[in-house]
Amino acid sequence: MKTFTKTILATSTALAFLAAPIAAVAEYPEKPVSFVVPWPPGDLEDVLTRMIAEDFQTKYGVPAAVVNKPGGGGGPFPGAVEVALAPADGYTVGSFIIAVPVVGPDIGIPELSPNPFEPLGTFLTYPFVIVTGKDAPYDDIDGLATYAKENDVVLGHFGAPLVPTKVTMALAASKGFSYASDAAFDALDCNTLASGDVDVMNTTLQQVMPCLDDLKVLAAVTDERISIVPDAPTVGELDPKLAISLWNGLFVHKDTPQDVRDALVAVAKETVMSDRAQQLAADTGALVYWEDADQSQARIGRDIDTLAGINATLE
């Protein structure tokens, strides 16, 4: 009898458990979302990521904001490390340049090696340029090469491990010269050249747009010539082995659920193809588009191969 009673109680308990309502799983997003930009505010990746954050907040009704985490001249990418260490739940999203997935895993940052990220998509190709002051005694890369063989020239860049710095150094080697010294900066703008801190710098056109009339654009680190400065050749035109572009994309941790990725992509794709984003492209010479996760992953693979060749040039 006792055994029978226990059986009845156990069965009743099990049936009651099965009949109880199952707690609903919260639908993403239900709390604030941070878009981490590992650079100071103001440049194109920051502006476009802020547009995405604004539209995300409007669409889903939760706070969304850009968090700037400058990296101190190329590393150790504190913004990327923050995203890598955050839960893989879509509430901390990286807005990263090419260097994070292409260079980050190879420069001794444990949190970034092996690469912990996967792209949601890429959305920006920078109008990245090599510039000098208008009073410089050379007008192009060949003129710079001739001048630098007899004079000290200082290069300013965003960080020695970064792609545009390596491209600029490799182009100098290709032309038979080297910079006397170089220095890394978080921002490379009109003041950097005007102060005399550097003679040549590689930067985005956005940062020097206010003083563009006072500069000479020696080359563009882009796939094609920049519409605003069409006379400047691409580095790939000067040396095809160095052809590479500088892009930015949205990244999440590899373990992030697909439905979360889809929610982020739905907003980002619509934002970058909007009239205001395309007007920004027209005004700055940037390329603004949406390239999906598979296309972005393929691009990363190609860039890793190209950078390997550039590194071999510098050895």
C-alpha positions, 0 to 999 in steps of 0.5 A: 500500500505504501509503495502504491501511494508513493507511486501515485504521489510521484506520478501526480508530482510529475504531471503537475510539473509537466502542466506547470507553465514554462518560463518564457525565454526573454526575447533579444534585446531586453536591456541596453546594447553597447557598440564598442569602437576601439578608436576616439570619436569623430571618424567614419566608423564612429559616425556610422556606428552611431547611426546604427546604434540610434536606429537599433534603439528606435527599432527595438526600444532599448538604449543603444550607445557607442562606447569609444575605447581608443587603443593607444596607437595600435594595440592592445585593442582594449575595445576588442578585448572588452568585446572578447571578454563580454558574454556572447549574448549580443549586448556588447558588439564590436565595430572593428577595423581590418586589424582586429581579425587580421592582425590581432591574433598574431601580436601576442594578445591572449584574448584575441588569439585565436580570433574569438570573433565572427563578422556580422558584416562589413559596411565601410571602406575608408578613404585612407590616404598618405598625406603631407603638407602643401609646402613639402618639396615633393608632390608624389611618392616618387618625389618623396622617395628621392627626397627621403634618400637625402633627408630625414622624414618622420612618419605618423601612423595609427600603430606599427602593427596596423595594416595601413602602417605596414602598407606605407612602410612596404611602399617605401621599401618598394621605392627604395627608401625608409622613414628616419623615424615614425610615431603612433597616434590615436588621432592623425588630423590637421593639427598633427601635420601643422604642429610639425610632429610628423612630415608624412602621415597615413590617416583617413580623409575624414580626419584631414578634410578641414585642411585638405586644401593645405595638404598633398595627397600622395597615395590612397590605401584603397581598392580604387581612387577616391572620388574627392581626390581622384588624382591620387593613385592607389597604393595598388597602382604603385605596387600591385603586391600591396593592394589592400583596403581598410574596412570596418565591420560589426563583430560578435563573439563566435558563440553568439546565437543566430537570432541575436545576430539576425536582429543586429544585422536587420538594423545595420544593413538598413542603416548603412543603405539609408540616404543619410549613410550614403550621403556621408559616403558621397561627402567623404569619399568613403564606400558605404555598403553592406557585405554579409557574414560569408562575404566578410569572412572571405574578405578576411581570408584574402586580406590575411594572405595579402598581409602575409606577403606585405610582412615578407616584404618588410622582413 
